[in-house]
């Protein structure tokens, strides 16, 4: 049996996405309602419960547990120098499908992201290194409220694929590890 969404649920979804876009009006009540909806993509009482709002400032730790393919000893990509996926991260954009993330260590590099209604978050992008490599980056995980620290967290993965010569867009070696972001403030 194939389940199809009802017309009512489709209309509510479209309304929620329109609210996340800001609507272009000046009504502060509508903007506040849109902001609340954007923090919970599937609506109150939906499948995921209350998905925390991903927008804002985060503190990131990457690579406590790190695995590489054994061949990624490259200038500019030392195992103990993973600053571009650590530290302060800013998430902006629009929930669910036009998120952006940047790190204080390289604020000019913007990663594009999406969040699903169950709190799954993924960001991807690329950046060039001064040594002439291209890094293809993907990071994300599950966004949830962590009651022990009374903060929202994202726990998951960080992956860095390295194109050594930046000419063929092929990943020559890679690093992957655990990735955790804790929301700054309330």
N, C-alpha and C positions, 0 to 999 in steps of 0.2 A: 504494500500500500504506500503510495507516495503522498507525503504531506505537503500541502501548499500553504503559504502564509495567507491569512485572511486579508481582505481589503482594508479592514480596520487597522491591523498591525502594520501593513505597508504604509498607510497614511500617517500613522504615528511615527514610524521610522523616518519618513521624509520630513515631517514637521520637526523632529529632533535634529536632523542634519541641517535643516534651514536655520534653526536656533543657534547651532554651533557656528554657522557662518556669520552671525551677527545681524543679519537681516537688514542692515543699512539704516534702520530707524534710530530715533533718539530716545525712545521710551526706556527708562532705566529699569522699570519692572520687567519688561520683556527681556532686556539684556541679562538681568539677574537670573531669570528663569532659564534662559539659554545657557548661562554659565553653569547653573546647577545641573542641567541635563547633560552638558558636555562632560561633567565629572562622572557621570554614570550612563555610558552609552546605551545600555539596554533598558533604562528607566528603572525607577524604584520598584522593588519586588520582582524584577525580571530574573532571568536565568542565573546571572552572576551575583545577585544581591547588589551591594553598593561597591562598584568598581571605583577605587580612588582616582582623583583627578591627577593626571600625570603632569600637567603644566606647572612650571616653576623651577626652583633650584634644587639640585641633588648633589650629594657627595658620593663619589664612585670609588670602588676598590676593584681592581682587575688583576687577575693572575696569581692569587694566593696558591691556587692549584693550577699549574700551567703544563701544557703538553705541546711539544713541537715535533715536527716530523724528522728531527735529527739532522736536517740539512739546512737549517735556517740561521746559520752563523754568518750574518750579513752586517757590514758596517752600517751603523745607524739603527739597527734593530737588535740590540743586545737583550738578552733574556731579563736582565734586571733593570732595564730602562724602558718602561711601558707608560711613560708619562702622558701620552696622548689619549689613553683610555682611563686615566685615573684623575682623581681630584674633583674640582668643581665642574658640574655640568648644568647647562640651562636648557630646559625643554620649553618650546613655544609652538606656535602654529595653531592648528585646529584639530580637535578630536573628531572623528577617529582616524581620518585618512590623510591628513596633511600636517603631521607633526614634524618638528625640526629639533635637532639636538646639536649643541656645540659645547666644547670644553674650554675652560679658561686658558689652558696651555696652548691652544690653537683656535682662537675664537673665529678666525676667518674660514675654518673648515666646517661646513654644515652637513649634517647627516639627516637623511629623510627617514620618516618613520610612520608606522601605523599601529593602532591599538584595536584589538577586537573586544567584543562585548563581555568576554570572560576575563579580561585583564591581561591577555597576551600582548606583548609589545616587542616590536623589532625595528631597529634602525640600521640603515646601510649607507655607505658612501665610500669615497676614495680620497686619497691625498698623496701628494708627491713629497718625497723627502729631499733634503739638501744633497744627499748622495746620489740622486738620480733614480731612485726606486719609486714604484707606485705601490701604495698600500691599499688593498681592497678590504674594507672593514665591515663587519656585521656584529651587532651586539643587541642584547635584549633578554627577555625572560617573562616571568609572571609578576604582575603588579598586584600587590595586596597590602592590607593594613597589618602591620606587625605590632600586636598589642604589648609585647615585652618592652619595646622602646617607644610606644605611642607615636609611631611614624609610619608612613607608607614606605614600602620597599619594593624594589624590583630585583629578583634573583634569577640568574640564568647564565648566559654564555657570552663570551667575547671571542671573535675570530678575526685574525689578521692574515690575509693572503698577500704575498709579496711577489710583485713582478720586478725582477732584478734589473732589467734593462729598460723598462717602461716602453718598449717598442712593439711588443707582440700581444699585449693585454693577456698574457698567460701567467697564471700563478705558479711560480717556480718553487716556493716553499711557504710554510705557514706556521702560525702559532695559534693555539686555542686554549682557553682557560675559563675558570669561573668568573662571573661578573656580578657585582652587587652594587645597587644604588639605593641610598637612603635619602628620603626627602628632607630638605632643610626647612626648618620652621614647622608650623602646624598646617 
